[in-house]
């Protein structure tokens, strides 16, 4: 299960990097699209952090 979580967090991080490059490259056609993309990045980072937290909890529960 831990391996699956690592794959998922890696995929989320890759998508965040793609979106950051896209925004940084000035690709947003307007401010609304820029805000939408920033919101997507924020959501992906939150999801990634939640997965990392879950992985840590799972690892600690195995120790008990």
N, CA, C and O atoms as a DFTB+ gen file, in Angstrom:
256 C
 N C O
     1  1       0.829      -1.204       0.000
     2  2       0.000       0.000       0.000
     3  2       0.864       1.255       0.000
     4  3       0.537       2.253      -0.643
     5  1       1.973       1.186       0.735
     6  2       2.861       2.340       0.827
     7  2       3.405       2.725      -0.550
     8  3       3.531       3.908      -0.866
     9  1       3.724       1.722      -1.359
    10  2       4.237       1.971      -2.700
    11  2       3.194       2.684      -3.559
    12  3       3.531       3.576      -4.337
    13  1       1.954       2.297      -3.419
    14  2       0.875       2.941      -4.180
    15  2       0.735       4.400      -3.770
    16  3       0.493       5.265      -4.612
    17  1       0.887       4.675      -2.479
    18  2       0.797       6.053      -2.000
    19  2       1.954       6.893      -2.534
    20  3       1.772       8.065      -2.862
    21  1       3.129       6.303      -2.619
    22  2       4.282       7.013      -3.171
    23  2       4.062       7.328      -4.650
    24  3       4.375       8.428      -5.105
    25  1       3.533       6.378      -5.386
    26  2       3.249       6.607      -6.804
    27  2       2.237       7.734      -6.962
    28  3       2.396       8.608      -7.814
    29  1       1.202       7.707      -6.141
    30  2       0.180       8.740      -6.202
    31  2       0.747      10.114      -5.863
    32  3       0.457      11.086      -6.562
    33  1       1.547      10.214      -4.807
    34  2       2.122      11.517      -4.450
    35  2       3.082      12.005      -5.531
    36  3       3.152      13.205      -5.795
    37  1       3.817      11.099      -6.154
    38  2       4.711      11.487      -7.254
    39  2       3.914      12.037      -8.432
    40  3       4.313      13.028      -9.045
    41  1       2.795      11.400      -8.750
    42  2       1.954      11.868      -9.857
    43  2       1.352      13.236      -9.547
    44  3       1.270      14.096     -10.425
    45  1       0.936      13.434      -8.310
    46  2       0.401      14.738      -7.922
    47  2       1.477      15.809      -8.020
    48  3       1.218      16.907      -8.513
    49  1       2.670      15.500      -7.557
    50  2       3.773      16.456      -7.621
    51  2       4.124      16.801      -9.065
    52  3       4.407      17.958      -9.377
    53  1       4.106      15.808      -9.942
    54  2       4.382      16.051     -11.360
    55  2       3.342      16.997     -11.961
    56  3       3.687      17.899     -12.724
    57  1       2.075      16.790     -11.617
    58  2       1.012      17.667     -12.132
    59  2       1.175      19.080     -11.604
    60  3       0.968      20.045     -12.340
    61  1       1.545      19.215     -10.333
    62  2       1.778      20.542      -9.749
    63  2       2.907      21.247     -10.504
    64  3       2.794      22.427     -10.837
    65  1       3.984      20.529     -10.771
    66  2       5.104      21.121     -11.503
    67  2       4.682      21.570     -12.904
    68  3       5.087      22.638     -13.362
    69  1       3.875      20.761     -13.577
    70  2       3.382      21.127     -14.909
    71  2       2.558      22.407     -14.844
    72  3       2.730      23.308     -15.664
    73  1       1.663      22.479     -13.862
    74  2       0.812      23.660     -13.738
    75  2       1.617      24.900     -13.366
    76  3       1.347      25.992     -13.866
    77  1       2.596      24.733     -12.498
    78  2       3.442      25.871     -12.125
    79  2       4.210      26.398     -13.334
    80  3       4.323      27.610     -13.519
    81  1       4.731      25.500     -14.147
    82  2       5.435      25.916     -15.355
    83  2       4.487      26.628     -16.311
    84  3       4.843      27.636     -16.922
    85  1       3.287      26.099     -16.430
    86  2       2.286      26.693     -17.316
    87  2       1.946      28.105     -16.875
    88  3       1.932      29.033     -17.684
    89  1       1.670      28.262     -15.583
    90  2       1.336      29.591     -15.050
    91  2       2.541      30.515     -15.159
    92  3       2.417      31.662     -15.588
    93  1       3.711      30.008     -14.769
    94  2       4.931      30.813     -14.825
    95  2       5.296      31.241     -16.232
    96  3       5.955      32.262     -16.427
    97  1       4.874      30.469     -17.201
    98  2       5.131      30.800     -18.597
    99  2       4.143      31.792     -19.179
   100  3       4.224      32.139     -20.357
   101  1       3.211      32.249     -18.358
   102  2       2.243      33.244     -18.813
   103  2       1.184      32.686     -19.747
   104  3       0.683      33.407     -20.609
   105  1       0.837      31.424     -19.593
   106  2      -0.097      30.775     -20.510
   107  2      -1.571      31.045     -20.210
   108  3      -2.433      30.790     -21.051
   109  1      -1.860      31.559     -19.019
   110  2      -3.267      31.827     -18.677
   111  2      -3.804      32.927     -19.585
   112  3      -3.179      33.974     -19.750
   113  1      -4.972      32.673     -20.172
   114  2      -5.524      33.655     -21.116
   115  2      -6.135      34.852     -20.411
   116  3      -6.262      35.927     -20.998
   117  1      -6.517      34.666     -19.143
   118  2      -7.067      35.776     -18.367
   119  2      -6.908      35.494     -16.870
   120  3      -6.440      34.431     -16.465
   121  1      -7.305      36.466     -16.075
   122  2      -7.133      36.350     -14.630
   123  2      -7.963      35.202     -14.053
   124  3      -7.531      34.543     -13.108
   125  1      -9.131      34.963     -14.605
   126  2      -9.988      33.876     -14.120
   127  2      -9.306      32.528     -14.322
   128  3      -9.356      31.667     -13.443
   129  1      -8.673      32.343     -15.469
   130  2      -7.969      31.090     -15.725
   131  2      -6.750      30.952     -14.807
   132  3      -6.430      29.857     -14.343
   133  1      -6.084      32.065     -14.556
   134  2      -4.961      32.070     -13.625
   135  2      -5.422      31.642     -12.231
   136  3      -4.796      30.791     -11.599
   137  1      -6.515      32.234     -11.757
   138  2      -7.045      31.887     -10.435
   139  2      -7.478      30.429     -10.372
   140  3      -7.238      29.757      -9.369
   141  1      -8.105      29.939     -11.419
   142  2      -8.533      28.535     -11.467
   143  2      -7.331      27.611     -11.351
   144  3      -7.363      26.628     -10.611
   145  1      -6.284      27.925     -12.075
   146  2      -5.085      27.091     -12.053
   147  2      -4.409      27.151     -10.685
   148  3      -3.942      26.131     -10.177
   149  1      -4.356      28.331     -10.092
   150  2      -3.790      28.449      -8.740
   151  2      -4.603      27.624      -7.748
   152  3      -4.036      26.997      -6.853
   153  1      -5.914      27.618      -7.898
   154  2      -6.773      26.806      -7.037
   155  2      -6.528      25.322      -7.238
   156  3      -6.549      24.545      -6.283
   157  1      -6.298      24.932      -8.480
   158  2      -6.004      23.527      -8.762
   159  2      -4.679      23.122      -8.119
   160  3      -4.569      22.043      -7.538
   161  1      -3.689      23.981      -8.226
   162  2      -2.393      23.706      -7.601
   163  2      -2.560      23.561      -6.098
   164  3      -2.028      22.628      -5.496
   165  1      -3.290      24.471      -5.498
   166  2      -3.517      24.421      -4.049
   167  2      -4.224      23.125      -3.657
   168  3      -3.854      22.497      -2.665
   169  1      -5.217      22.725      -4.409
   170  2      -5.950      21.492      -4.130
   171  2      -5.073      20.254      -4.268
   172  3      -5.157      19.334      -3.454
   173  1      -4.233      20.232      -5.298
   174  2      -3.333      19.097      -5.494
   175  2      -2.313      18.994      -4.362
   176  3      -1.998      17.899      -3.896
   177  1      -1.800      20.151      -3.924
   178  2      -0.844      20.145      -2.817
   179  2      -1.504      19.691      -1.520
   180  3      -0.892      18.980      -0.724
   181  1      -2.742      20.097      -1.310
   182  2      -3.475      19.653      -0.120
   183  2      -3.708      18.143      -0.169
   184  3      -3.526      17.450       0.832
   185  1      -4.109      17.640      -1.329
   186  2      -4.318      16.194      -1.481
   187  2      -3.018      15.436      -1.243
   188  3      -3.013      14.400      -0.579
   189  1      -1.923      15.947      -1.781
   190  2      -0.621      15.308      -1.601
   191  2      -0.238      15.262      -0.128
   192  3       0.253      14.244       0.361
   193  1      -0.464      16.365       0.575
   194  2      -0.131      16.399       1.995
   195  2      -0.997      15.429       2.791
   196  3      -0.509      14.763       3.704
   197  1      -2.272      15.348       2.449
   198  2      -3.157      14.400       3.132
   199  2      -2.695      12.957       2.921
   200  3      -2.755      12.143       3.842
   201  1      -2.240      12.646       1.722
   202  2      -1.736      11.301       1.442
   203  2      -0.467      11.029       2.235
   204  3      -0.302       9.943       2.792
   205  1       0.435      12.013       2.292
   206  2       1.660      11.839       3.075
   207  2       1.347      11.643       4.556
   208  3       1.980      10.825       5.224
   209  1       0.371      12.394       5.069
   210  2      -0.046      12.235       6.465
   211  2      -0.612      10.835       6.707
   212  3      -0.308      10.203       7.718
   213  1      -1.429      10.361       5.781
   214  2      -2.006       9.027       5.889
   215  2      -0.909       7.966       5.873
   216  3      -0.937       7.024       6.665
   217  1       0.045       8.121       4.981
   218  2       1.158       7.170       4.897
   219  2       1.915       7.114       6.221
   220  3       2.265       6.035       6.699
   221  1       2.164       8.276       6.806
   222  2       2.881       8.328       8.076
   223  2       2.080       7.645       9.185
   224  3       2.642       6.905       9.993
   225  1       0.783       7.888       9.225
   226  2      -0.075       7.248      10.231
   227  2      -0.065       5.735      10.048
   228  3      -0.020       4.987      11.025
   229  1      -0.106       5.288       8.800
   230  2      -0.102       3.856       8.529
   231  2       1.225       3.222       8.975
   232  3       1.246       2.123       9.527
   233  1       2.303       3.920       8.730
   234  2       3.620       3.404       9.133
   235  2       3.730       3.319      10.655
   236  3       4.298       2.363      11.184
   237  1       3.188       4.315      11.360
   238  2       3.243       4.306      12.820
   239  2       2.311       3.257      13.408
   240  3       2.604       2.693      14.463
   241  1       1.199       2.989      12.745
   242  2       0.284       1.959      13.250
   243  2       0.882       0.569      13.084
   244  3       0.581      -0.339      13.859
   245  1       1.738       0.400      12.061
   246  2       2.430      -0.878      11.878
   247  2       3.449      -1.122      12.982
   248  3       3.729      -2.270      13.327
   249  1       4.006      -0.048      13.539
   250  2       4.990      -0.169      14.604
   251  2       4.377      -0.601      15.934
   252  3       5.072      -1.132      16.800
   253  1       3.094      -0.376      16.088
   254  2       2.431      -0.668      17.362
   255  2       2.033      -2.106      17.501
   256  3       1.466      -2.494      18.523
